[in-house]
Amino acid sequence: MQVTVEEILGKLISVSSIADTPNEEIVARIAAMAAPFARVRRLPDAVGRKTALLLSIGPDDRPGIVLSAHTDVVAVEGQPWTSDPFALTARGERLFGRGTSDMKGFVACVLGALPAFAAAAGATPVHVALSYDEEIGCKGAADLVAAVAALPARPLLCIVGEPTGMKVKRAHKGKGAWRLTALGRTGHSALPHQAANAVTALARLAARLADLADALKDGPQDAAFDPPYATLHLGSLHGGGALNVVADRAVLEFELRSIPGGDAAGVFRHIEALVAQARAGLKAQAEEADILLEELCAYPALATPADAPAAAAVARLCGDNDAPGTLAFGTEAGLYAQAGIPTLVCGPGDIARAHKADEWIGRDELAACTGMLARLAEAIRRPAPEWIVR
């Protein structure tokens, strides 16, 4: 008897799979469910701590379709859950659990569709690409995207199943995030001239970064986004301890979200110049002082044209008659597009429910996604160029 999507979702939710922790349990569970229908390829990271999965059905030598998702979720500590976050709980037509919307609901629908794909994929292959550590900056996608792009026939379409309410989304901003660590010289607060204050150095630098953030409002614009310009956000500033001690260490974290086609590299060069100025000022007070710049994460913007054949193909599959929209949040879609694969975002659930206590997905949303995948199973009976590029 075939397992239902809801039963599959329950099995996925029961594995915590929190980002930046070993993920063998969720990988093994998915691989076992997929093995009867797909060729399962494991892609371990360099140290063997994390593994991505590439599931393939149908002939690799023909251009096919990629269904992309991540299997990691954010942590639940400190959140006021009213049920066990790692046990799927039904309340009426809503299913509660960590990752239901973001994005194990989509993964469950895809796994439930594997038998139909296996029965139909003679002309068009389907590749299911499942990454790790998406929640901490798309860190687990690079090798997986490279493996997909290196298939004998490059896919003609990628659908990233992030929660969009089953609406087709064509674009989102790119992101870069960094940590600045200032290392000064400690001393007594009565003798600040003999020390180098790391907090002061980063506070001054933070003010200059805030000025840059204001300047970006007058930079390149794209009315498809809200706000329509690149944003520079200062997320945290920590340093010091006792009031009468000069701080010898401080940390500042910030991010840049850039519109497609914007000069993100130019903005970063400006940031580097500001850091260099701040470093020189701190070193003038203490030769051993320094300011270190560390990249935390980076992923490119997505900018699939609204009139792209791939966008129309996804709209037909999901029954969305509206013009493809844009996203406020980032995804791995930009990486697939950067690899030359036309990419759209469309999946069940709502990002507004993600990362919160009592995250949920509706049974109707899972049914809508299952319907899209059933239509995809029918479409792949024909070569992809016949129903995508038409």
VOGU-3710 file (C-alpha; in Angstrom, 3 decimals, decimal comma):
1> mqvtveeilg> 0,000/0,000/0,000  1,395/3,388/-1,006  2,356/5,686/1,868  0,486/9,002/1,963  2,145/12,403/1,779  1,016/13,138/5,317  2,625/9,927/6,585  5,850/10,808/4,765  5,771/14,287/6,274  5,406/12,776/9,735
11> klisvssiad> 8,519/10,671/9,169  10,478/13,728/8,034  9,311/15,961/10,880  10,311/13,329/13,456  13,971/13,860/12,487  15,120/17,208/13,880  17,727/17,874/11,100  18,645/21,273/12,558  21,047/23,293/10,434  24,765/23,024/11,185
21> tpneeivari> 24,394/19,596/12,838  25,147/16,160/11,338  22,352/15,108/8,977  22,860/11,394/8,366  19,542/10,428/9,963  17,393/12,519/7,600  19,546/11,536/4,614  19,219/7,830/5,399  15,468/8,113/5,863  14,948/9,902/2,555
31> aamaapfarv> 17,345/7,598/0,683  15,453/4,538/1,943  12,118/5,960/0,767  13,556/6,949/-2,627  15,625/3,835/-3,412  12,775/1,750/-4,938  12,084/4,466/-7,513  15,234/6,521/-8,086  18,985/6,344/-8,462  20,305/7,696/-5,172
41> rrlpdavgrk> 23,556/9,639/-5,228  25,148/10,842/-1,999  27,307/13,978/-2,045  29,227/14,224/1,270  31,008/17,390/2,333  34,789/17,558/2,607  34,892/16,201/6,163  32,069/13,670/5,822  29,893/15,400/8,413  27,053/16,424/6,099
51> talllsigpd> 25,550/14,883/2,955  23,438/16,199/0,113  21,263/13,893/-1,983  20,637/13,775/-5,717  17,795/11,452/-6,709  17,431/10,777/-10,428  14,617/9,096/-12,357  14,691/8,553/-16,100  17,418/8,930/-18,724  20,351/11,156/-17,700
61> drpgivlsah> 21,262/11,830/-21,335  18,126/13,918/-21,928  17,424/17,393/-20,549  15,134/17,137/-17,555  13,603/18,826/-14,555  15,128/19,582/-11,157  13,035/19,705/-7,987  15,142/21,459/-5,365  14,739/21,616/-1,588  16,706/21,740/1,646
71> tdvvavegqp> 16,262/19,228/4,443  17,550/21,338/7,346  15,421/23,424/9,685  16,039/26,139/12,263  16,275/25,400/15,980  13,320/25,520/18,374  15,039/26,432/21,661  13,274/29,222/23,516  10,165/29,125/21,335  6,720/28,668/22,964
81> wtsdpfalta> 5,538/25,578/21,066  2,168/24,184/22,166  2,984/20,707/20,798  6,111/18,671/20,170  7,877/20,431/17,248  9,315/17,121/16,081  6,069/15,169/16,038  3,556/16,009/13,311  0,398/17,165/15,060  -2,946/17,611/13,298
91> rgerlfgrgt> -5,425/20,237/14,437  -8,292/20,298/12,025  -6,849/20,824/8,544  -3,541/22,183/9,798  -0,425/20,068/10,376  2,012/21,430/12,956  5,730/20,730/13,290  9,134/22,266/12,678  9,768/22,378/8,935  6,191/21,769/7,792
101> sdmkgfvacv> 6,187/24,975/5,725  9,946/25,442/5,413  10,254/23,092/3,653  9,636/19,456/4,477  6,077/19,782/3,201  7,438/20,138/-0,319  9,942/17,313/0,228  7,129/15,019/1,394  5,057/15,839/-1,693  8,024/15,095/-3,966
111> lgalpafaaa> 8,777/11,788/-2,253  5,111/10,888/-2,545  5,268/11,593/-6,288  8,313/9,381/-6,965  6,238/6,327/-8,000  4,376/8,409/-10,576  7,641/9,902/-11,844  9,187/6,435/-12,136  6,217/5,226/-14,162  6,308/8,203/-16,524
121> agatpvhval> 9,908/9,432/-16,922  10,829/7,782/-20,199  11,254/10,980/-22,198  12,146/13,534/-19,521  14,189/12,734/-16,404  13,407/14,176/-12,983  16,223/15,048/-10,586  15,468/15,739/-6,932  18,234/17,848/-5,368  18,211/17,940/-1,554
131> sydeeigckg> 20,741/20,174/0,186  21,774/20,829/3,786  22,552/23,980/5,791  20,397/26,251/3,644  19,181/27,941/6,805  22,658/29,266/7,589  23,303/30,850/4,215  22,896/28,175/1,513  26,183/26,645/2,650  25,374/23,089/1,573
141> aadlvaavaa> 24,279/23,766/-1,995  27,464/24,437/-3,967  28,558/20,838/-4,631  24,969/19,765/-5,280  24,355/22,524/-7,822  27,659/21,665/-9,509  26,632/17,998/-9,739  23,285/18,943/-11,289  24,938/21,298/-13,785  27,408/18,511/-14,719
151> lparpllciv> 24,723/15,972/-15,623  25,145/14,513/-19,143  22,272/16,748/-20,252  21,795/20,041/-18,439  18,233/20,420/-17,089  15,861/22,857/-18,768  14,002/23,793/-15,598  14,508/23,913/-11,837  11,658/24,383/-9,383  12,762/25,343/-5,880
161> geptgmkvkr> 9,909/24,378/-3,578  10,258/27,075/-0,917  6,916/28,179/0,579  5,165/30,582/-1,804  1,538/29,538/-1,359  1,926/27,675/-4,686  2,438/30,979/-6,488  5,212/31,255/-9,077  8,088/33,514/-8,012  10,786/34,514/-10,471
171> ahkgkgawrl> 13,222/36,727/-8,550  14,748/37,585/-5,203  17,629/39,678/-3,920  21,120/38,327/-3,408  22,761/38,319/0,005  26,166/38,596/1,576  26,760/38,527/5,324  29,949/39,289/7,223  31,450/39,452/10,705  33,932/42,138/11,742
181> talgrtghsa> 36,147/41,404/14,738  38,151/44,282/16,201  41,197/43,357/18,296  42,545/46,281/20,311  44,654/46,714/23,440  43,120/46,572/26,905  43,935/48,911/29,748  42,497/50,918/32,610  39,750/53,325/31,620  41,618/56,107/33,420
191> lphqaanavt> 44,476/55,663/30,931  42,696/55,291/27,566  45,600/56,892/25,717  47,680/53,801/26,518  45,081/51,417/25,077  43,178/50,826/21,814  39,416/50,624/22,261  37,869/47,942/20,005  34,319/49,036/20,838  34,995/52,609/19,802
201> alarlaarla> 36,601/51,444/16,551  33,608/49,329/15,552  31,081/51,908/16,749  32,652/54,471/14,418  32,759/51,935/11,609  29,112/51,005/12,241  28,149/54,657/11,838  29,942/54,805/8,469  28,206/51,605/7,351  24,877/53,137/8,386
211> dladalkdgp> 25,678/56,146/6,202  26,372/53,776/3,317  23,035/52,068/3,960  21,306/55,434/3,616  23,197/56,164/0,405  22,019/52,878/-1,138  18,445/54,174/-1,039  19,411/56,544/-3,854  21,176/53,827/-5,847  19,828/51,455/-8,524
221> qdaafdppya> 16,122/50,700/-8,180  13,895/47,765/-9,090  10,215/48,396/-8,412  9,531/44,639/-8,323  11,018/44,557/-4,812  10,059/46,082/-1,480  12,152/48,053/-0,766  13,217/48,644/-4,385  16,908/49,199/-3,582  19,818/47,305/-2,033
231> tlhlgslhgg> 19,841/47,273/1,764  22,715/47,183/4,233  21,629/45,970/7,666  23,662/46,045/10,884  22,493/43,079/12,907  24,591/43,036/16,078  27,412/44,854/17,853  29,006/43,339/20,960  32,105/44,165/22,944  33,633/45,076/26,247
241> galnvvadra> 32,885/44,005/29,792  33,620/46,077/32,870  33,021/49,808/32,572  36,459/50,678/33,901  38,323/48,452/31,434  39,137/49,458/27,835  37,658/46,806/25,531  40,229/44,870/23,536  37,652/42,940/21,491  34,386/43,780/19,728
251> vlefelrsip> 32,289/42,059/17,065  29,936/43,528/14,447  27,760/41,475/12,080  26,044/42,924/9,024  24,458/41,917/5,728  23,962/43,311/2,235  20,891/42,382/0,189  21,375/43,404/-3,429  18,851/43,763/-6,234  19,439/41,712/-9,398
261> ggdaagvfrh> 21,786/43,544/-11,717  23,022/45,838/-8,974  26,701/46,441/-8,289  27,067/44,307/-5,170  30,789/43,909/-5,831  31,193/47,689/-5,940  29,333/48,108/-2,652  31,563/45,480/-1,053  34,683/47,276/-2,292  33,363/50,396/-0,569
271> iealvaqara> 32,851/48,359/2,611  36,404/47,001/2,377  37,721/50,554/2,061  35,820/51,617/5,192  37,225/48,617/7,065  40,753/49,465/5,923  40,369/53,018/7,230  39,078/51,765/10,574  41,904/49,215/10,791  44,521/51,903/10,143
281> glkaqaeead> 43,016/54,092/12,853  43,072/51,278/15,405  46,626/50,264/14,494  47,740/53,856/15,000  46,824/53,381/18,668  48,383/49,905/19,025  50,590/48,192/16,452  49,251/44,753/17,354  45,618/45,822/16,853  43,604/44,645/13,868
291> illeelcayp> 40,114/44,396/12,362  39,283/41,053/10,741  36,601/40,661/8,052  34,992/37,215/7,783  32,340/36,164/5,271  29,462/34,316/6,925  27,417/33,494/3,830  26,761/34,560/0,270  24,280/33,632/-2,431  23,369/35,325/-5,703
301> alatpadapa> 20,169/37,065/-6,657  17,559/35,329/-8,799  16,301/37,191/-11,853  14,371/34,894/-14,197  12,528/37,035/-16,787  8,775/37,217/-16,287  8,207/36,100/-19,875  10,643/33,165/-19,748  9,247/29,874/-21,123  10,242/28,198/-17,854
311> aaavarlcgd> 8,054/30,618/-15,878  5,088/29,859/-18,102  5,721/26,125/-17,763  5,684/26,276/-13,950  2,560/28,442/-14,020  0,787/25,792/-16,098  1,879/23,054/-13,724  0,634/24,805/-10,585  -2,372/26,558/-12,132  -1,170/30,068/-11,268
321> ndapgtlafg> -2,696/32,602/-13,675  -1,017/35,646/-12,102  2,195/37,208/-13,383  5,233/35,631/-11,669  6,202/37,631/-8,606  9,265/38,287/-6,462  10,352/37,159/-2,991  11,513/39,150/0,013  13,614/36,222/1,273  16,520/34,417/-0,374
331> teaglyaqag> 16,766/30,848/-1,647  19,127/28,473/-3,420  17,392/29,340/-6,703  19,982/31,955/-7,597  22,699/29,279/-7,509  20,862/27,091/-10,033  20,199/30,076/-12,262  23,871/31,058/-12,015  24,716/27,533/-13,218  22,699/28,129/-16,382
341> iptlvcgpgd> 19,466/26,366/-15,395  16,221/28,382/-15,754  14,845/28,485/-12,220  11,584/29,424/-10,507  10,415/29,205/-6,899  7,056/27,571/-6,137  5,984/25,469/-3,186  3,378/24,889/-0,489  3,180/26,762/2,783  3,858/30,328/3,853
351> iarahkadew> 7,231/31,811/4,797  5,448/33,942/7,420  4,909/30,741/9,441  8,521/29,592/9,155  11,098/29,803/11,964  8,336/30,383/14,534  6,666/28,343/17,232  3,735/26,242/15,990  4,855/26,302/12,363  2,183/24,616/10,235
361> igrdelaact> 1,046/23,702/6,743  -2,476/23,105/5,500  -3,664/19,812/4,088  -5,091/21,832/1,184  -1,608/23,244/0,491  -0,096/19,769/0,377  -2,919/18,704/-1,954  -2,209/21,650/-4,266  1,476/20,728/-4,440  0,604/17,070/-5,029
371> gmlarlaeai> -1,588/18,201/-7,909  1,259/20,190/-9,448  3,561/17,172/-9,248  0,887/14,909/-10,760  0,674/17,275/-13,726  4,472/17,193/-13,922  4,341/13,377/-14,027  2,084/13,597/-17,056  4,259/16,247/-18,705  7,473/14,213/-18,449
381> rrpapewivr> 6,011/11,545/-20,714  7,063/13,933/-23,481  10,542/15,399/-24,084  11,036/18,534/-22,009  11,594/20,901/-24,974  8,087/20,085/-26,239  6,313/21,408/-23,150  8,777/23,920/-21,690  10,158/25,708/-24,749  7,058/26,115/-26,838
//
